[in-house]
């Protein structure tokens, strides 16, 4: 495998660095970020390079890249940086913890980050740029769209469709055979028992529509 550059110099980047270094065959060699966010020459003991200049220092034919950005603006910041990295010619790496259960043959997109304790059952599908934080379930025949962030201990039951750019909070439960429309926020501890509408924010037990994601300031 090619050596790896990580985009980012925040908490997500330091966590990604730790996992790649300690639970993958990848060697992380540098970090990159937009020039205005560079606070020093190194991060986690490695060089930090201006993203505009990264290809000159670490050519895409010799290095891969991982975008370690969270769910800002409904995951759209991460998706944009992934597009920019691919435009520079980089292949995007994914990480799957050795302590996760991901059954063989499951389609897994690029720039995914699947941490310990996750279970991804047979016949499911994971899109591009998806983060599964620790301890969640993606049950059989479920589909996770692109640019989603699934927090700890979420339960996605069988044959659920999760649209692009969704955020699913800690301990949320999605019942089987429902569709989560794109750009939805499912709050922590929510129990979703029916289809949602696009851009909806759902909270409660059972979950109810509480607002719209394009009105939120924290996501």
N, C-alpha and C positions, 0 to 999 in steps of 0.2 A: 504494500500500500504506500501511496505517496505521503510524504510529511504533510502536516496540517497547519494551516493558519486559521485563527479564530477571529471573527469580526466581533468587536465589543471590548469594553474595558470596565464593565460593571459586574454586579453580582452574578448575572447569568453567564458571563464570560469566565469568571473564576470557577464557577461550578462546572461548566463544560470542560475547562482545562483539567480539572481534577479527575473527572470521569474518563475522559479520553486517555489521560496519562496512566491511570490506575486500572482501567478495565477495558482496554482495547489495544490492538497492535499499533495504533497510530502514535507517531511522535509529533507533539505540538512544538513548532519552532518559532512562532511569532504571533503577535496580535496586530490587528489593523482596525482603524476607526476613522471617521471623518476628522479632518484636521482640527476643527474647532473643539473636539472632545478629547484631544490628546492632553493629558495632564503631566506627563513625564516620559522619559525615553524608554522606560521598561514597565511591564505589568506582569505580576507573578514570576518575576525574574527573567522575562523574555522581552525581546525588542518590540516596540510599538511603532507601526509604520502608518503614515498617511494613506488612507484608502485610495486616494487619487493616484498614488505612486506605488501601490503595493505590487502591481504586476512587473514593474521594473526591478524590484528587489527580489521577488519570489514569483518567477514566471509560472503561469497557469499550466504549462505542460509538465512542470516538475512538482507542483504542489496542489493540493486540494484545499477547500475552504469550508468552514462551518460558520453560519451566522447565529451567534448566541444573543438573540434579542427576544425579549418577553412578548407580552400580549398588548403592547402599546397600540392605541388606535385600532382596537379589534384585530390585532395581529397584522395590520397592514404595513407597519414599519418593517417587521421581519420579512414579509413577502417582498417589499420593495428592495430591500438590501440583497435578498436572494436573486432577484432579477438583475440587479446591477452587477453582482458577482459573476453571474452566468454571462452577462454581456462582455465582461472582461475575459471570458474564456475559461473560468474555473469550473471544475466539477464540485458539486456540493456533497459533503460527507454526511452520513447519518450515524447516530450512536444508538445501540441497543444493549442495555445492561446484560451482563451474564447472569444476573439474578432476576431477570424478567423471563416470563414464559411466553414466547412468541412462536407459534406452531409453524412447521415448515410449509413453504409455498404461499405464505400470505403476502400479497403485494404491499410493499412498503415504499413510500415516496422518498424523495431526496430531502436532505436537511431536517430529518426527523430526530427527535431526542426522547428516547424511551427509557425511563429510569427503573430502578429496582422495584420488585414487587408487582409490576404490571402483568396482567394476563390478557393476551390477545388470542382469542379462540379461532378454531378453523373456520374458513370460508368468509372471514371478515377482510376488510381492506382499509389501509391507512394511506391517506393522501400525502401531498408534499408539504413540507414545513410544519409538521405537526409535533407538538410537545405533549407527551404523556408523563406527567409528574408521577410521584411514587404511589404504588398501591391501588391502581385503578383496574377496572375490568372492561374490556371491549368484547362482548359476547358474540357468539356465532352469527354469521351472515350480516353483521353490522358494517356500515361504511362510515368512515370519518373523512370528511372533505378536506380540502387544502386549507392551510393557514389557521388551524385550530389549536387551542390551548386547553388541555384537560388537566385540572388540578388534582390534588391527592384524594384517593379513596372514592372516586366517582364510579358509579355503576351504570354502564351502558348495556342494556339488556339485548336480547336477540333480535335481529332484523330491524335495528334502528338505523335511520339515515340522519347523519349530522351534516348540515350544509357547511359551505366554506365560511371562514372567518368567524367561527363561534368560540365563545369562552364558556367552559363548564366548570363551576366552582367546586370547592372541597365538599365531599360527601353528598353530592347531588346524585339522584337516582332517576334514570330514564326508563320507563316501562317498555316492554317489548312492542315492536311493530309500529312505532311512531316515527314522525319526521320532525327534526329540528331544522327549521328554515335557516337560511344563511344570515350571518351577522347577528345571531342571537346571543344573549347573555343569560345563562342559567345560574342563579345565585347559589351560594353555599347552602347545603342541606335541602335544596328544593326537591320535590317529588313531582316529576313531569309525567302525566298520564295521558296526554293527548297531543296532537300536532300543534306546533307553534306557528306564529306568523313572522315574516321577515322583519329583522331589526328589533324584535321584541326582547324585553327584559322580564324574566320570569322568576318569581320568588314565592316561597310558601310551601305548604304541605296539606293538600295538593297545590301545585304551583299555579299562580295566576299572573296575567299580564300586568306589569307595574309601570311600564314606560317603554322608551325606545332607546336603542343603543347609541344612535347618533346624537342623543342629548346628554350622554354621560361624559363626565370630565376625567374620571379616574381610569377608564379603560382605553 
